[in-house]
Amino acid sequence: MKVIIDLCVVPLGVGLSVSKYVAACQKIINDAGLSSELHAYGTNIEGEWDAVFEAVKQCHEKVHEMGAPRITTTIKVGTRTDRDQTMADKVSSVKEKL
């Protein structure tokens, strides 16, 4: 099943800047071959359910490996069964109506 998620991984106990952790997660997502869009407060990711959630798991493992003792993650998940829809499709639909 295809899924689109909005992922926000926040390492705790590592200081104010988290960009190196975000970059490490982005590399995992890219290496998994998933389509993604980085934004100011997270990353939108699309792909097959198992591949997307395996990448989320790997992000947690990597961020802990980098020294974060605790992580809080927010995930919004969307699926459709009536048709295929990409992140770009969703954005285009809104832009057409503006």
N, C-alpha and C positions, 0 to 999 in steps of 0.2 A: 504494500500500500504506500502511495506517495504521501508525503507530509511536508508542510511548511511550518517552521518554528521560528519564534523570536527568542533568542538566547541571551541571557545576561549573567555571566559568571563573575562573582565578586569575591576575590580572595580577602580574607580578614587577617589582621595581625601582621601585615607586610608594609605598613606605611601608607602614605597618601597616594602615590603614583602607582597605578596598576597596568600601565601600558605594556610593560614587558610580558605580563601574564596574558593580556589580550592578544598580543602578537603571537605568543606561543600557541594559544588556542586557534587563532586564525590559520597558522601553519598546519595544524592538525586537520582543520576543515578543508583547506586547499589540498593537502596530501591525500585526503580521502576522495578527492574528485567531486566534491559536493558544490553545488551552486550556492553562493552566499553574497550578501550585501552587508558590509560593515556600516554601522551608523553610530551616532554619538553615545548611545546608551545600550549598545548590544549589537547583535548580528542576526540577520534573517538568514535562514538556511533552508534549502529545499532538497529533497531526494527521497530515496526509499527509507521507510521507517527504521529498519534495522541499522542501516548505514548512518543515518543521522544520529540516532541515539548511541551508537557505538562511538561516534566522534565526540558526543557530549561526555561520555564516560572517560574517553582518553583525555579530554580537556581537564577533567577533575583530577585524574591521575597525574598529569603533567604539572598542574598548578601545585598540587601537594608536593610533588617531587622537587619543585622549585623553592620549596620552603614555606608555603602557606599552611599554617596549622589548621585553618578552618576556611570553608568556602560556603557562601550562600549563592544559590542560583535561582533565577526566575526563568521559567519557560512558558511561553504561550504556544499552543499546538493547534493546527488546523488541518483537517483532512476533508476530502470530497470523494464521493463515489459516483456522482452523476457525470463528471467529465474531468479531464486533466486541466489543471490550471497552474500556471507558474507565478512566481512573485511578480515578474514583469507584466503578466496579464492583469493581475490585480491592480497594479499601479496605473497601467494604461487605461483601464476601465474608469478609474476615477478622473484621470486627466482629461479624458474625452468629454466628461460631463462638466468640466470647468469652463 
